[in-house]
Amino acid sequence: MWMSIPQRVLLIVTVMAALAPARLLAQESVEGLEPGSEQEVGQGFEQEVEQQVEQGDAQGEGQGVIQGDDQRGAQGDEQNDEQTEVSADAPTVVPGVVRGGALSDTRESFVVRDMRVEGLQRISEGTVFNYLPINVGDTVDGTRIQEAIRALYDQALFDDIEMRRDGDILVIVVKERPSIEDFTIEGNKDIKTEDLMESLRGVGLSRGRTFDRSVLDNVQQFLKEQYYDRGKYGVVVDTEVVDRPNNTVRISVNVKEGDRAKIRQVNIVGNASFPDEEIRGDFKLDTANWLSWFRQDDRYAKESMSGDLETLRSFYMDRGYADFRVESTQVAISPDKKDIYVTVNVHEGDQYTISKVNLVGKMVVPEAVLRGMVFAQPGSIFNLRLLTQSTELMSFRLGEEGYANAEIEPVPELDHEKKEAEVTFFIDPQSRVYVRRINFTGIDEVNDEVLRREMRQAEGAYLSNRLIERSKVRLQRLPYIEKVEVENKPVPGSPDLVDVDFDLEYRMPGQFSGGIGYSESQKLMLNGSIVHTNFLGTGNRVALEATSGKYSKYYNLSHTDPYRTIDGVRRTVSLNYRDITQYTSASSDFSTTSGGLTVDYGYPITEFQSLSFGVNLQRNELLSSTSSTKQAQDWVSHNGDPFITDIGSGIIFFGTKFDSIELLTGWSYDSRNRSLFADRGSRHQLFLGYTIPGSDVEYYSARYNGTRYQPLFGRWTLAFNADIGIGEALGDTTALPPYKQFFGGGPSSVRGYRESWMGPRDSFGNPYGGNVLVAAQAELIIPLPDKFASQARASVFYDIGNVFNSGEVAFTDKLGSPIEYKPDLDELRTSVGIAVQWLAPLGLFRFSYAYPLNDYKGNDRYFGDELERFQFSIGQAF
C-alpha cells in the first residue's frame, strides 16, 4: 500500500534521527582512548559515506535513477572540522573541554558553583538550563561535559555549543540555529504545493520554525523519490538558503520535473510454450498504448513489477508448470532517462499432472467433507489456483466450527521422471476459538438490544465465520445502518478467546416530505408523509401519510414491530381512509370512498424465509354517473349493494356500497446483503388475498415479485426483477373491483412508456387497468466510487411487460366495436435505457431515460402506446 506524502516524510526524518548518534560519534574524539581509535572512527564514517555515494553512482549508471548525493557527507566533514577547533578567546577553558565536546583530560573535575549562558538571542536561559543535565553543586568532568553537550544538541536548537570554565562558573557558549523567515517551493506540477507544504510543516520546515539543514537535505532526497515514483527520473531538486538579518534564513526549493519516463519494451526470455502477448495479458506494466493516459500502465514502479512477477509465476503454475521459476530481472533506463527497458528471464520447466491427493493432520471435520472441497483431482493438470481455492474453502469450513486459526498448506512433491505431482494438504486446526464479548461501536442512536437480536453469533460460543458473516449481513439489511465493519480482536493472555467488534455507520432512518398549496378548484391543499424505521431507537417502523390533491385524498397510519416476540415474529397494524376520484392521475373519474384496518403477522421459518398471515377489513362506496365510462357504470350496477340517485337535469348517479373481509397470506425469501442498493443475494415475495365467502364482493388476487443480484466481475453486478400479478372475481361478483386492477408502465414497471398507460383503455380512452400484469427488468449495475455507492446507483436496463384483461370487463375500440386485451406474448412491450437512483431525505429519487423498442403507434381504430422517454419519480425507500 502506498504511504501518503506526510507519512513518507516523517519516516525519512525518523530514520535519519536514528542514525544521528553514529554520526555524532564520528564528529567527536576523546583523548585518552587507545591509540588509533579516533582515526578508526573517522575513517569508518568516511568509508560509509563513500560506499553510499558509490552505490548511488552505480545504481544511477545501471538504471539511470539518482539514489542520493554526497552533499550530506561533505557537510558533515566541514562541521566536524569546525567543531574540533579550540576556542582561542575563552577566559579559562575547562581542563579537558573544547568545542564539540572533545576532551583533553578526563581526570580533572570541579564543582559547579554557578552557570552562565552566552550567545542567546531568541531562546531563554531557562530553556537551556531545563535541558542541561548539570545543576549548581554538581561535580563535573569530561564525561559529564560530553553528556551535557549531547543533551543540548539533541534539542536541535543550536548549531554550535562550547563549554568553558571561569573559576567555579560553568560558561555555556551557544550559537543558535537560525529561524525560517520564508519558505517557498516552485516548479512542482505533479505534486500540489499545499500537499508538500503540509508535509514539510510536519518535519519543521515552515515559517517561524528553527532551521535544520540536515532535514532540508532529507527532504530534498524525499522529493526526488516522489518524482521517481511518478516515472520522472530526470528530476532535479535545487535548494537555496539565503541568510537574513536577525539570525533568520529564507529557503527556496526549485523543482525541475523533467519528462516522464515510459516503458519502451518488456521482454520475456525463455518462454517456449506461450507467446509474450498471452503471458503479459494480466500485467500491470505495459508499453505505451492509446489507453496509457488513463490506465497509467506505461509507468515503471517497483511494486507493480513485483506484482507482475507473481502474476507470471501464477500463469505458469496454473497451467501445470510446477517447477517454473524466474531466474532474473533487469531494468534499464536510457541515457536521457526517458525510456525504460524491462527484461525477465524465466525457466518454464515441464508440465506436471497430479498423481495423488493426500489429507494429513487432525481431522476435526470429517475427511470426506474436506475431500469434497478439493477441486484438484488425480489425473488433472497441476493447477496452483485450484489448490489455493481448495485451501481457502477448507479453511472457511474449519472456521465454521470455531477453528479460526487453522493452518492448511498444500505441498506438492514432484516426480521429475514421470512428470507427476503428489499433493499433500497438511491440516493443523489448532485450538478452537471462543467469543468473549460482542461489541458495537460507531452509533448511539439505536438501542443495544435492537442490534443484538440480529446476532447469529453468540457470546460464550465458539467463533464461527459463517455466523459472523450472517450477523454482519443482517445488520447491513437494517434500513438505518449505512455500513458495517467487523473485526475479531484476540484477548491478551488468552489465545483461545476473541472479542468481536462491529463498527457501524448510521444512516438516515427514514424520509419525510410535506407541502401546502391553494387553487380555485381544490381550495387548500395539504400533503405530507413521514417514515421512520428506528422510532425512538427501538427499530420499529412508523409511517404517517396524508395527501389531498386533485385526484385523491388519502390518509394512512401504520406501525411495524419487527420483533413482536423474542422469536422474531413481526406485526404490522395499519389504518387507512381514502376518497379517490381517480385511481391514477391518468384514469377516468370513478369516485371511491373507503376505510379499512389491516393487521398482519410475519413468522420466520428459516434464516431466510418467513410466512405472513393477516386480515384486511374494508368498507367501500363507489360512485359513478351518466358522464362516467361504461366500464364504471357496469361494475357499480352489478356488484355489492347498488343504488341509483336522480338529481334532475338528466344527471343520474350510479353507486354501490359493500363490505369485504380479505384474508392475507404471503411467503418471503430474502438473502440480499442489504435492503437498499444490494449487490448480491435475492428476494422472492408471494402474496395472496382472498375474500371470505359471504362478503358483499368476492375475489382473489395473487402477486409475485422476485429480484436476484448476480455478481459478474469486480464490482459489476447483473440484476433481474420480475413482477407478475393476477386477480379474478369469485361467486356473483362480475369482475375484480376497479381499485384492485393492475397498472403498468413507468419507473417501477416498463420504463419509456407513460406511467399507468399500458394495457386496457376505457370508453374514454383512459387507462382502466387489467387483472393480469407481466413485467420484468434486467439491469447491469455500474460500479460507483465508494463515497457514492451507499447513496446512489447507476445502471443500464432492458424492460419488458404489459397489462392484460382475461375477459372479465368488456372494452371497445375508438369506433365502439368490441376489443380484447387477453394475455399474449407478442403484445409484450420492451425498452432499453439508462437509470440513476439517489437516496435523499425526501425519498428515493429515480431518473431514467428509455428508448421503446416495439411500441405500437395506433391508428384510426386502435389506441396506440403513450410514450414518455425521460421519467422521474420519488418513492419510498424504506
N, C-alpha and C positions, 0 to 999 in steps of 0.2 A: 504494500500500500504506500502511495506517495505521501511524504510528510509535507505539511504546509510550510510556507516560507519562514514564518516566525519560529516554528519548531526546529527547522534545519539550522537557522542562525544560532539559536540557543545551544544546539548540540555541538556545533563547531567551537563556540566560545567555551563551553564546558570542558571539552576535550583539551583545548589549549590551556585552560586554567589548571587542569590536572597535570599537564606536562611542565607547568611553571617551576615547581621545586627543582626538577632536574636541571633546568636552565639556570636557576639561581646558583646551584652548586658549581656550575661551570664558570660563573662570574665571580665567585668568592674564593679566596685562598686563605689558608690558615697556616701560619708559621708554627713550627713545632711538629708538623706531621713528618712522616717518613720521607726521606729524600726522593724526589721524582714524583711524588703523589700529585702535586699541583699541576705539573706538566701533563700527567696522565689524564687528569680530569679535563683539562682544557682541550687536549688533543682528542679525547673521546667525544666531546661536544662538536668540535670542528669536523671530525670524521662523520658524525651523524648527519650534520648539515650537508656535507659534501655528498654523502650517499643519497640523501633525499633529492638533491639537485640533479645528481647523475641519473637517478631513477626517473625523475620528471623529464630529463632530456631524452632518455632512452624511450620512454613511452611517447613523448612528443614526436620522435623520429618515426616510431613504428606506426602510430595511429594518427599522428597529426594533432593530438589533443594535448594542450598545455595543462600539466598537472600541478604546477606550482612555480615559484621563482625563488631566488636566493636573497631577496631583499631583507627578509627577516633575519637570516643568519648574519649577513653583513652588519645589520643594525645592532644585533646582539654583541658582535665583536667590538663595535665602536663604543657601545655603552660599557662594556667590560673594561676597555682601555681607559675610559673616562673615570670610572669609579675606583680604579686601583691607584689613582694619584693621591698622594698625601697632601693635605692642606698645608700651605706654607704660612698662612697668616693666622693660624689658630693660636690663642693665648698660651695655653698649656695643653698639649694633646694628651688625652688619657693614655697612659702607658699601654702599648699593645693595641690601640684602637685607631683606625684610619677610616677614610670614606669607603662606603660599600661594605663595611663590616669586617675587613681583613684585620687580623691580629698579628702583632709583632712579638707579643709575650703573653702567654695565657696564665702566668703565675701571679702577676701583680693584681691586686684588688684594692678597693677603697669603699668607704661608707658614704653614701649619698646624703648630704645634709640639705641640699636644695637642688631644684631643677629649673632650667630656663630654656625657652624655645625661641629661636631666631629664624627669620625668613618668612614668617606667616603673612599672608595678605588677606585671604578670604576665610580661611579656616581658623577657628578659635583655639586657644591653648588648651581649653578643657577637652576638646575633641582629641588632641594629641595625647594628653595625659590619660584619657579614657582607654585608648588603645595600647598605651605603653605598659608593658608588664613589669615596670620598675616603680617603686614608691620611695618616698623620702624615708631614710633609715635603713634601706636595703644595702647589702654589701654586693658590689658588682665586680665582675671580672670580664675577661674576654668572651667567655661563653655567654654570659648574661647579655652583654652588649650585642652579640650576634643575634640572639633570640629577640631582643628589642627591635633591632633594625628589621628583621624579617616580619615581625608583627606589624610594624608601621607600613612596610612595603605591601603587605597583604591587603591593606585597605585601598590600594590603587589611588591614593591621593597625592603622592609625591613622585617626582622624577629623580630626586637625589636626596639622600639622608646622610648626615655626618654627625658623629657624637664626639664631643671634646670634654676635657676636664679642666675646670677653672677652680683650682683648690679643691674644696669639697663639693663644688657645684657641678652638676652634670648638664652640659650645654648640648641641646639638640638643634642642629642647624639643618633646615629643610629647604628644598626647592619645590614649590607647589606645581603640580601639573596644571597646565592652562585649562580654562573652561572654553566651551564651544560657543562662539558668538553667533555663527550661522552655519547651516549645513544644507547643501543643495546637491541634487542629482540631475544630470542632463544626459540626453541621448538615448534613454531607455524607451522602447516601444512595446516589446513583447511583455514586459512586466510593468504593471501600473506603478506610478510613483507613490501613490498613497499606500500600496501594499508594502513597498520597500521601506518607506519611512516608518510605517508601523513596526516592521520587523527590526529596524535599526534602533528605534527607540527602546525596544526591549533589551538591547545589549549596551545601552548607554551612549549611543551616537545620536544625540539630539541637542537642540539649542539649550544652553544653560548647564549641561552636564560636564563633568570632568573628562578631559580628552586623554585617551589611552591609545597610543599608536599601534600597539600590538593588536588591539581589537579592530582597528581600521584595516590592518593587513589581513586579518582573518576574513573580514567582510569582503575585501577585495577578491580573495580567492573564492569565497562563497558565491559572489555574483557571477564569476566565471563558470562555476559549476552549474548554476541555474541556467545559463545560456547553453552549456554543453548538453544539458538535459533536453533542451529545445532544438538541438541539432545545429547550433551556431558555434562551431569550434574555432572560428577565426575571431571571436570576440576579444576586444581589448578594453581593459578597465584601468583608467588612469585616475590617480588621486592627487590632490594638491592641498597642502596645508600652508596657509598664509598666517604668519604671526600678526597679531593686532595689539594695540595698546592695552594696558591693564592685565597683562598675562592672559590674553584670550587668543583664540585662533579661529580662522574661517576655513571650513573644509568644503571642498567641492569634489564630486565624483563625476567623471565624464566617461560615458559608455559608448563604444563604437561596436554595434552589434554585429555587423558584417552579414553575409548571406547565410541562409540556412543550408546545411549540407544535406544531400539526398542520397538515398541508397541507389547506386547506379547498377549494381549487379549482385545477385545472390546465387552462388554456385554450390551445388551438392556433388561431391566427388565420391565415387564408389558405388553408386546406386545402379544396379543392373536389372532389377525386376520391375521397377516403376519409373516412369518419366518424372522429370523435375516438376512439371506443371501439376501432376496429381499429388505429389508429395507436399508441395507448397500450398495446396488449396486452402488449408486452415491456418497458415502462418499469419501472424500479426504484422510482421515486417515484410515489405514487398518493394519492388522497384516502382518508380513513379508511374502513375497512370492517371486517367482523367478523373477518377474519384478521390485521388490522394488529397486534394484540397479540403475534402470533407472528412475522410477517414483518417488522415494523418498517418497512413501506414508506410510512407516512404521516409520516415524519420527513424534513425537508429536510437535504440535505448537498450541498455544492458538488461533491464528487467524483461523487456519484450523478447530479447534474444534468448534468455533462459527459458521463457515460456515456449518459444518456438522449438527449442531443442527437446523439451519434454513432449511437445506435440509430435515431433518427428519420431521420437522413441515409441510413443503410443501407436503411431501409424503402423510401424513395422510389427510391434508386439501384438497388435490386434489382428494381424494377418498371418500369424504363425511363426514369425522370425524371433524365436525365444532367446537367441544369443546375439541379437543385434546390439551394436554399441556405436557411440560417436567417438571417433578416435581423436579428433582435434578440430578446433575452430580458429579461423584467422579473420581479423577485422582490420582493414587498412583504409587509410584516408589519403586522398590525393594531395599533392604539394600545395595546391591553392585552397585546401580544406573545404571543398565544395562537394566532392563525390566520395561515397563510401562503398567499399567492396567487401562482401562477406563470403567466406568460403567455409564449407562444412565438409569434413572428411568422415565417411561412415564405413562401417563394416556390416554388411547385411547378414551374413551367415546363411544358415539353411532353414527351410520351413519345417516345423515340427507338428506332429499330431499328438493328441492326448491319448495315452495308453491306459491310464487308470486314475481314478479319483478316490482319495482316502480322506476320512474324517478322523482326527486323532484328538483326544482330550477328554475332559469331563463333560458328559452329555446331560446337562440339566434340562434340556429339551430333547424329546425322543429323536434319535438319529435319523429315523425315517422322515420326520418332519423337516430336518435340516437338509437332508439329501434332496428333498423336493425343491429346495431353493437354489440348488446348484445348476446353473444354466449350461456350463461346460461339461459335456459327457464324453466318455471314451469313444474314440474313433473320429471325433471332430477336430478341426484345425485349432491349434493353440490360440487362445484369444484372451489377452490380458484384461480387456474391458469386461468380458463376461465373468472373469474371476473376481474382478473388483465389485461388480454388481452383486454377485453371489455373496461376497463378504459383507457388503452393506445390508443385504436382505437378512442374512443370518444374524448380524449384529442387532438389527432392529427387532428381530423375533426374540432374541435373548433379552433385549431391553424391555419388551412387553412383560417379561417375567421378573423384572426387577434387577437384572444384571446389567446395569447401565455402564459399567466399566469393563465389559467383556472385551477381550482382545482376540481377534481372529486373523490369522496370517496365512495366505496361500503360498506355499513354497514349491516351485517346480524342480524336479530332478531330471536333468536332460540325459538322454542316451544318444550320444553323438553318432554312434554307428547306425542305429536303427532310425534315427531322426524322430524319436518319440520323447514325450514329456510325461512323467508321472507326477501328478499334482497332489499335494497333501495339505489339507486345511488343518492347521494347529489351532485348537479352540481352548481358550482359557477364560471361563466365565467370571473368574474372581469372585469376590463376595457380593452377596445381594445387598442392594442399597435401599434404605427406607427413608420415608419423608418425615421429618420432624415437624416443620411448620409450613403452611402456605400463607404467603403474604401478598397483599395488594397495595400498590403504590401508584401515585400519579393523580388520583382523583379523590375528592372528599364529598362529591355530590350524591353518591349512591350508598345506601345502607350496606353494611358489610354482609349481612345475610343474603341480600339480593345477588351478590357476586358469588358467595359460597354455594348457593343452591345450584349454580351452573357447573360446579366442580364434579368431575368424574374421578379425579384422583383424590384419595382420602388421606388425611394426616394419620400417621402411625402405620400406614400400609406400605408395602414395598413400592418403589418407584417404577411406574410403567410409562414408557414413552408414548404408547398408544393412548393411554388415558390422559396424559398431559396434553397431547395434541388435540384430543377431543375436547378437553376443557377449554383450551385456547380458542377453538372454533366456536364453541357455544358462547363464549364471551364476545367474540367478534360479531356474532349474529345479533347481539343486543343492539337495538337501534340507536342507543345513546353512547355506544362505545366506538370511538374512531379507529383506534389501533391498539394491538395487544402484542407485547413482547414478553417472553418467558425465559427465565434463567434458573438453572439448578446450581445452587451455591453449596459447596461442601461445608459441613460443620467442623470447625477447627478441633482437632483432637479425636474426632470420631469419623474414621474413613468410611463407615457404612451408613452415615446419615447425611442428608442434604436438606436444605431449605429451598422451597420452590417460590420464586418471586415473580409475580405477574405485574409488569409495568403497563398501566393503562392510560390511554389518552381519551378524554371526554369529548364528545361531540354534542352539538345542538340536539336536545332531546325531543324536539318536535317542530312544529311550524305554526304560524299564525298569519292571519290576514284580516282586513276589515275595510269598509268603505261606507260613504254616505253620499246621497245624491237627491236630486229633485227633478221631476218632469211633470208636464201638464196631465199626461195620461196616467202616470203611476203615483203622482204626488211624492211623498217622502219615501225614498228607497234606502234600505239598510241591508248590509251583508257583512258577515264576519264568521270566522272559524278559528278554532284553536285546537291543536292536537299536542298532547304532552305524554310522552311514553315513559317518563320517570317521575310520576306525580309524587311530590314530597319525598323523593328518594326511595320510594317503595318499589319501583319497577312497574307500577300499574299504569295502564294506558287510559287516559281520559280525553274524550273528544266532544266538542260542542260546535255545532254548525247551525247558522241561521242565515237564510237568504231570502230576499224579497226583490223580485225583478219583474221584467215584462212577461216572462213565460211561467214563472212558478214562485211559490212560497214554500219553503221547506225548513223544518226545524228538526234537529236530531241531537240527542244526548246519549252517549254510550260510555260504559265503563268496563274495562277488561282487567281481570286479576289473573296473571299467567300462572300463579301458584296459589290457587284457592286452597289446596291441600298440600301437605308436605310431599305427596307423591307426584306433584306436577299437574294436577287437574286444573284446567283453565275454565274460567267462567266469564261470559260476556252478557251484559244486560244493556238493552238499548230501547229508547223511547223515540217515536218519530211522529210527526204530523206534516202532511203535505196538502197543498191546494194548488194543483197543477193545471194550467191552461193548455200547455203543450208538453209532450214528453221530452222532446228535444227542441232546440231553437229552430229546427227546420221543419218539424212536423206540423200537421194541421191542428186547428182548435179541437180540444177534447177535454173538457173540464173534469178533473178528478179531485175529490176531497177524501182524505183517508187519515186514519190514525192507527198506530199499532204498538205492540210490545213484543220484543223478541228476547228470549232467554236461551243461551247456547252454552253447552259444556263440552270441553275437549279432554279426551282421556289418552295419555301416551300408552302405546302398546309395545313399542321398542324404542331404541335410542333415536331412530329416525322417523318413526311412523306414529300417527295418532288418529283416533276416531273422534268425531263430534256428533252430538245429539242436541236438538233444540226444538223449540216451538215458536211459531210466529202467529200472533193474534192480530187480525186486521178487521177494521170496519171501513167500508168504502162507499162512496157515492159518485157515480159517473153521470155526466150530463152532456147531451148534445142537442142540436136544434135542426130546424129545416134548412139552415145555412151550413150545417156540418157535412162532412163527407158521408157517402153512402155506407162505407165500412163502419163508421162510428154509429150511425143510426141503427144498422143491423145488429150490432153487438148489444147495445143497451136495450133494444126492444125484445131480445130473445134470451136474456140471461139475468139471473138474480131476481129482484122484485121490481119489474118495470113500472114506470108511471109516465103519464103524459100531461103536460100543462099547457093550456092555450091562453096566452096573454093578449090575444087580439091582434088586429092589424096583420093577420096571416102568419104570425110568429108562433110556432109550437115548439116546446121543449120536450125532448125525449130523455128520460133518465132511468136509472136503476140504483137500488141500494142492496148491499149484500154484506154478510159477514163470512169470514173464512178462518179456519184453523189449519195452518200449514205445518206439518211435521218436517223437520230439517235433519238431515244426516250428512256426514261427509267423511272422507278419508284423505289424509295428507301424508306425503313423504317428503322430507326436506333434508338434504345432505350438503347444502350450499355452505361455503366457508364464511359467508357473511350475508346479512339480509339486504344490504344495499350495495350496489356495484360489485356483486360477486364475480369471481372469475374461475371457479371450479365447483363441481358438485351439480346437483339437480334438485328440482322441486316439482312434485306432482300433486294436484288437488282435484278431487272429485266431489261435487256437491249435488245432493238430491233433495227436491222439495215435493211434498205430496199432501194435498188437502184431504182431510179425513172424510169418509162418507157422511153425508148429511149436511155438509157445508152448502151454502147457497150457490157457490160456484166451485166446481171441482176441476182439478187439473194436476198435472205433474210437470216438473222441469228438471233437467239434468245439465250440468256444465262441467267440462273438464278443462283444466289449464295445466300445461306442462312446460317446464323450462329446463334446459340442460346446457352446461358450460363445459366445453371440451378444449383443454389446453392444446395448442399446436406446437410452437417452438418459442423459446424465450418467453416473453410476456404477451404474445399474440394468442388470442382466445376466440374460438368459434362458439356462438350461442344459438340455440334453437328454441323456438317458442311455438306452442300450439294452443289454440283456443277453440273448443268445439262445444256448441250448445244445442239443446233440443227441448221442446216443450209441446204438450198436446192437451187438449181438453178431455175430460172424463165425464161419464154419465150424460146428463141432459145439457151440459154446457156445450155451446156450439163451437167455440174457439177459445184459444188461450187469451186471457184478459189483455187488453191493449198495453197496459203498463208492464206486462211480463214479456213483451216482444223483444227480440234481439235486434240491435242496430250495428251496422258495420261501416268501415271507412274512418280515416282519421289517424291521429298519432298513436293510438293504442291498438289499431287494427291494421288495415291496409293503407299505408301512407301514400299520398299522392292523389287519393280520392277524397272528395269532400266529406267531412265528418258527418256520420249518420245517414248519408245519402245512398248507400249501397242497398240493393235489393228491391222489394216490392214498393210500388207507388200507389197512393190512394187516388180517389177520383179527382182530387185537385192537383195531382202531380207531385205531392209532397211525400216524404218518406213515411211509411206506415210501420216498418219493421217486419220481421219474419219470425217463424218459430223454429228455424234451423240456422245455425251460424257455423261457418267453417272459416278459420283464419290461421295462418302460420307465418312465422318470420324467421329468417336466417340472417345472423349478423356476424361480421368479422370485427371484433373489438380491437381498436387501435391503441397500443400502449401510450400512456401519457407519462410525463415526469412525475416522480413520487409526490411532489408537493401538490399536484393537481389530482392524482389518481383517486383519492378518497372523497373528492368533492365533484368530480366531473367524469364524463365518459364520452368517447367519440367512436363512431362505428360506420361501416358501410353495410347496407342491408339489401335483402331481397324479400318482398312480401307477396303473399298470395291469399285469396279468400273471397267470400261473398256471403250474402244473406239470402235465404230462400224461404218459400212458403209451401208446406206439404199439401195444401189444398183446403185448409180449414176456412180461409177467408177468400171471398170472391173479389177479383180485381179486373179492371178494364184498361184498355189502352187509350190513346188520345182520342180515338174515334168512338169510344164507348163499347167496343167489342170485347168479349171475354179474353183474358190473357192469364197464363200460368207462370209461376215463378218456382217450379219444382226443382229440387236439387239436381244439378248437372255439372259434371267435372269440366265440361267445355265452357261453362259460364264463370269459372273462377277467374278473378282479375289479378293481375300481377303488376309489380313496380320494383324499381331499384333506386337507390339514392344514398345519401349520407345523413347522419343524425348526430346530434350532440345533446347530452343531458347535463344539467347543472343543478346541484343541490344548494338552495338558497333559503333564508329564513321564511320566505313566503311559501315555499314548497319546492317540488321538483320541476324545474323548467325543462321543457322538451322542445328542441328545434329540429326540423327535418326539411330536406329538400328531396323530392322524389320525382322520378320520371315514369309515368304509367306506360306499360309495355303493350297491353292489349285492350285498351279502353274502347267502349262502344260509343260511336258518335251519335246514334239515334237517327230518326227520320220523321216523316210526317205522321207516322202511326205509333212508333215505339219511342219510349223515353230513352234518352242517352245518359251516359255516366257523367256525373258532375265532378270536375277535376279541381284540385287545389294543391299545387306542387309544393309551395312553401307553407309549412304548418307550424304553429306554435301553441303550446298549451302549458298550463300549470296544474299539476296534480299532486295528490298526497304521496309522500314518500314513506310514511310510517303507518 
